[in-house]
């Protein structure tokens, strides 16, 4: 999709694209906040490698850490909810794209 096609899609379906964008941002926020909490959990449990790496890379290393270690259940729940919400947002965007 070109930039012009994306703009036309947004203009033709703002009733679906705006909520999809808002939901997408909420999902990204949940993932990133969960990644930061995973970093704090790792640092609190003296897993310095995981903690420092997760501080830098956020949910990209926070989710694997949370899936491996049992003490990170709350960060894991935040990141998994964020991934689910991102999937819903992408589904809404796909519906708008197909409706165009």
N, C-alpha and C positions, 0 to 999 in steps of 0.2 A: 504494500500500500504506500502510495506517495503521500506527501504532506497535504496536498490538495484534496486527496480522497478522504483522509482522516478528518479534515476540516468540514468537508461536505457531509460526512457521516454524522459528525457532531451536530451540525446545523439542522440536518434533516430529522434527527432523533434525539433531541435534548432531553426528552422525558425519560429516556433510558440510559443515555450516556452520562449524564450528570450524576444520577444515583450510583451507576457503576463505578465512576471515578471516586466518589465519596467512600463507597464500600471498599474499593481497592486501597485507598489511603488508610482506612481503619485497619485493614488486614496487615499492611506494611508496618504500621505503628505497633500492632500487637506482636508481630514477629521481632521487630527491633527491640522493643522493651523486654520481651522474653529472652532475647539474646543477652541483653545487659544484665538481667537477673541471673541468667546462667553463668555469666562471667563472675558475678559477685559470689554465687554459690560455689563455683570452682575455687576462687581465691580464698573463700572462707574455709574450705576443706583442704587447703594446702596443695591444690593441684595447679601449680603455678603455670605450667605450660598451657593447659586448657584455658585458664583464666586470662592470661595475657593475650593469647591468640583470639579468644572470644571477644575481648575488649576491642581488638582491632577489626575483626571480621564480622562481629555481631552474630546474627542468627545462622550464618553459613557454617560456623563451627559450634555455635550454641546448641543447635538442634541435635547434632550427633552426640555432643556431650550429654545433653539431657536424656537422650534415648539410651545411652550406655549406663549412666550412673543413676541409681535410685533416689539419691537425695535431691535431685533437681526436678521433682514432679510438678511444682508450680510453674517454673519457666517452661517446662515441656508442654503443659496444658495451654499456656499463652501462645507459644509458637505454633502448636498444632491448630488451635482455633484461628490464628492468623492465616495459616496456610489454607484452611477451609474457606475463610472469608475471601481470600484472594481468588480462590477457585470459583466462588460464586460471582465475584465481580467480572472475572474473565468470561464466565458463561453469559452474563448479562451483555457484555460487550460483543460476544459472538452472536447473540440473538439480534442485537441491533445491526450488526454487520450483515447478517443473513436477510434481515428485513429491508435493507437498503437496496 
